[in-house]
Amino acid sequence: MYARLRAQILDLDRVPGSRLTERGLETELGASRTPLRAALMRLEGEGLVSRDGRAWQVSPIDLGEIAQLSELRDAVETAAARLSCARAADADIAALAAQLDGFDPGRPTDEAVHAGTGFHVRLAALSGNAFFADTVDSAMTRLARSRWLVARSEEPWEEHREILRCVAARQADDAAELIHEHIVGTHARLLAALGADARMLRGRGLAIVG
């Protein structure tokens, strides 16, 4: 149940700002109250839902949170990239490169979002520090809904390849600088997409705050 609700929220099947009631979800999902409430509390811990009086709400897309998460990613992923250059096994770098080469940016948006998250988490994991990977995974989950707007752009995928080439060459300064530029650029593209599409998104019922 948790996985199903989480996927619906991240894939925008349940739009930001929409109201959720436990009784309605019980009927829709065929769930009992206790596991449903546990799932909602877990999603609340991930920042995907919040309490709205006696009901729940799918958390709005928060521009302030997006900025803070981008800063977090910049700090963590640049450090992880430097460590990856020193610690990553050649075979693990090659496996990630093969995964990149096998992905088509023209595939459905949900697949692009999931693949992008997977790349950044696996890149952080190459550092050998599981806390880096967990932090990146958490940040990317909170950003997932807004990343739908830019996920099918081909530019980030070529940037991924350039970053990984620097890691493979053990060029720590270059890898850190490229991932910094990538995160800053992604943030700028997100803000531009949200600004350009704000009226359309609100017309679809998506709540945007900040």
C-alpha positions as CSV (number, residue, x, y, z in Angstrom):
1,M,0.0,0.0,0.0
2,Y,2.8,2.4,0.9
3,A,4.6,1.6,-2.4
4,R,1.4,2.1,-4.4
5,L,0.6,5.5,-2.8
6,R,4.2,6.6,-3.1
7,A,4.3,5.7,-6.8
8,Q,1.0,7.5,-7.5
9,I,2.3,10.7,-5.8
10,L,5.7,10.6,-7.5
11,D,4.2,10.0,-10.9
12,L,1.7,12.9,-10.4
13,D,-1.3,10.6,-10.5
14,R,-2.2,12.2,-7.2
15,V,-1.4,15.9,-7.8
16,P,0.3,18.2,-5.4
17,G,-2.2,19.9,-3.1
18,S,-4.9,17.3,-3.6
19,R,-6.8,16.2,-0.5
20,L,-6.7,12.6,0.9
21,T,-9.1,11.2,3.4
22,E,-8.4,7.9,5.2
23,R,-12.0,6.7,4.5
24,G,-11.7,7.5,0.8
25,L,-8.4,5.7,0.6
26,E,-9.7,2.7,2.5
27,T,-12.5,2.3,-0.1
28,E,-10.3,3.0,-3.1
29,L,-7.4,0.8,-2.1
30,G,-9.3,-1.9,-0.2
31,A,-7.2,-1.2,2.8
32,S,-7.8,-1.3,6.5
33,R,-7.2,1.7,8.7
34,T,-4.0,0.7,10.6
35,P,-1.7,-0.1,7.7
36,L,-3.1,2.8,5.7
37,R,-2.3,5.2,8.5
38,A,1.2,3.7,8.8
39,A,1.7,4.2,5.1
40,L,0.6,7.9,5.3
41,M,2.9,8.5,8.3
42,R,5.8,7.0,6.3
43,L,5.0,9.2,3.4
44,E,4.8,12.2,5.7
45,G,8.3,11.5,6.9
46,E,9.4,11.6,3.2
47,G,7.7,15.0,2.8
48,L,5.3,13.7,0.2
49,V,2.1,14.2,2.3
50,S,1.1,16.4,5.2
51,R,-1.7,16.6,7.6
52,D,-4.6,18.9,6.7
53,G,-6.8,19.1,9.7
54,R,-8.4,15.7,10.1
55,A,-7.5,14.7,6.5
56,W,-4.2,14.5,4.6
57,Q,-2.9,16.5,1.6
58,V,-0.4,15.6,-1.1
59,S,2.4,18.1,-0.4
60,P,2.6,21.1,-2.8
61,I,5.6,21.6,-4.9
62,D,7.6,24.0,-2.8
63,L,10.1,26.3,-4.6
64,G,11.9,27.1,-1.3
65,E,12.4,23.4,-0.7
66,I,13.6,22.8,-4.2
67,A,16.3,25.5,-3.7
68,Q,17.4,23.9,-0.4
69,L,17.5,20.4,-1.8
70,S,19.6,21.7,-4.7
71,E,22.1,23.2,-2.2
72,L,22.2,19.9,-0.3
73,R,22.8,17.9,-3.5
74,D,25.6,20.2,-4.5
75,A,27.4,19.8,-1.2
76,V,27.0,16.0,-1.0
77,E,27.4,15.0,-4.6
78,T,30.5,17.1,-5.2
79,A,32.1,15.5,-2.2
80,A,30.9,12.0,-3.3
81,A,32.4,12.6,-6.8
82,R,35.8,13.4,-5.3
83,L,35.8,10.2,-3.2
84,S,34.5,8.1,-6.1
85,C,37.5,9.2,-8.2
86,A,39.8,7.8,-5.4
87,R,37.8,4.7,-4.4
88,A,35.5,3.4,-7.2
89,A,36.4,0.1,-8.8
90,D,36.8,0.2,-12.5
91,A,34.2,-2.6,-12.9
92,D,31.6,-0.5,-11.0
93,I,32.3,2.6,-13.1
94,A,32.0,0.5,-16.3
95,A,28.7,-1.0,-15.1
96,L,27.3,2.5,-14.5
97,A,28.6,3.7,-17.9
98,A,26.9,0.7,-19.6
99,Q,23.6,1.6,-17.9
100,L,23.9,5.1,-19.2
101,D,24.6,4.1,-22.7
102,G,21.6,1.8,-22.7
103,F,19.1,4.4,-21.7
104,D,17.1,6.3,-24.3
105,P,16.1,9.8,-23.0
106,G,13.0,9.6,-25.3
107,R,11.4,6.9,-23.2
108,P,8.4,7.8,-21.0
109,T,8.9,10.5,-18.4
110,D,8.5,8.3,-15.4
111,E,11.3,6.0,-16.7
112,A,13.5,9.1,-17.3
113,V,12.9,10.4,-13.7
114,H,13.6,7.0,-12.2
115,A,16.7,6.4,-14.3
116,G,18.0,9.9,-13.5
117,T,17.6,9.2,-9.8
118,G,19.3,5.9,-10.1
119,F,22.3,7.4,-11.8
120,H,22.9,10.0,-9.1
121,V,22.4,7.4,-6.3
122,R,24.7,4.9,-7.9
123,L,27.3,7.6,-8.6
124,A,27.2,8.6,-4.9
125,A,27.5,5.0,-3.9
126,L,30.8,4.7,-5.9
127,S,32.3,6.8,-3.1
128,G,32.0,3.8,-0.7
129,N,30.0,5.9,1.7
130,A,26.4,4.6,2.1
131,F,25.3,7.8,3.9
132,F,26.1,9.8,0.7
133,A,23.9,7.5,-1.4
134,D,21.1,7.5,1.1
135,T,21.1,11.3,1.3
136,V,21.1,11.7,-2.5
137,D,18.2,9.1,-2.7
138,S,16.2,11.1,-0.2
139,A,16.8,14.4,-1.9
140,M,16.0,13.0,-5.3
141,T,12.8,11.5,-4.0
142,R,11.6,14.9,-2.7
143,L,12.5,16.5,-6.1
144,A,11.0,13.7,-8.2
145,R,7.6,15.5,-9.0
146,S,9.2,18.7,-10.2
147,R,11.8,16.8,-12.2
148,W,9.0,15.5,-14.4
149,L,9.2,18.8,-16.1
150,V,12.7,18.4,-17.4
151,A,13.3,14.7,-17.3
152,R,13.1,14.1,-21.0
153,S,15.6,16.8,-22.0
154,E,18.7,15.2,-23.6
155,E,21.2,17.7,-22.0
156,P,21.3,16.2,-18.5
157,W,22.1,12.8,-20.0
158,E,25.2,14.0,-21.8
159,E,26.3,15.8,-18.7
160,H,26.0,12.5,-16.8
161,R,28.3,10.8,-19.3
162,E,30.8,13.7,-19.0
163,I,30.8,13.4,-15.2
164,L,31.3,9.6,-15.3
165,R,34.1,10.0,-17.8
166,C,36.0,12.2,-15.3
167,V,35.4,9.7,-12.5
168,A,36.8,6.9,-14.8
169,A,39.8,9.1,-15.5
170,R,40.2,9.8,-11.8
171,Q,40.0,13.6,-12.4
172,A,38.5,14.6,-9.1
173,D,38.5,18.4,-9.6
174,D,36.9,18.1,-13.0
175,A,34.3,15.6,-11.8
176,A,33.3,17.8,-8.8
177,E,33.1,20.9,-11.0
178,L,31.0,19.2,-13.6
179,I,28.5,17.8,-11.1
180,H,28.3,21.2,-9.5
181,E,27.5,22.8,-12.9
182,H,25.0,19.9,-13.6
183,I,23.1,20.5,-10.3
184,V,23.0,24.3,-10.7
185,G,21.9,23.9,-14.3
186,T,19.2,21.4,-13.4
187,H,17.9,23.7,-10.7
188,A,17.8,26.6,-13.2
189,R,15.9,24.4,-15.8
190,L,13.4,23.4,-13.1
191,L,12.7,27.0,-12.1
192,A,12.3,28.0,-15.7
193,A,9.9,25.1,-16.4
194,L,7.9,25.8,-13.3
195,G,7.7,29.5,-14.2
196,A,6.8,28.9,-17.8
197,D,4.2,26.3,-17.0
198,A,2.9,27.6,-13.7
199,R,-0.5,28.7,-15.1
200,M,-1.0,25.4,-16.9
201,L,0.1,23.4,-13.9
202,R,-2.2,25.3,-11.6
203,G,-5.0,24.8,-14.1
204,R,-4.4,21.0,-13.7
205,G,-4.8,21.4,-10.0
206,L,-1.1,21.2,-9.0
207,A,-0.3,23.3,-6.0
208,I,2.9,25.3,-6.2
209,V,4.1,27.4,-3.2
210,G,7.1,29.6,-2.4
